[in-house]
Amino acid sequence: MGFLAYLLLGSLMGWAAAHYFPGFSPRNKGAKRPKRTKATYLWSMSLGILGTAFASFGGQAAGLFTAGQMLEWGSAIVGGFLFSLMYLLFKK
């Protein structure tokens, strides 16, 4: 997976984690909920990029997969989402 793929996939996973985090969904219009700031989205997107890179390089170093396999993409998606989600959980 190339550098551009890390940027795109990681930022998408970070945005998704920040947007769809439980309690902050746009569907909760009646409930009082805190607003997400741009800094929250930027931090979670940058941590998503780090998560995709760590998951990809870590899996290759452990010998779980080689570059370009579907398992690499899946682990990058999960890693990016988990890194961003951990930031949002510990920020509370």
Order of alpha helices (4+ residues) and beta strands (2+ residues): alpha-alpha-alpha
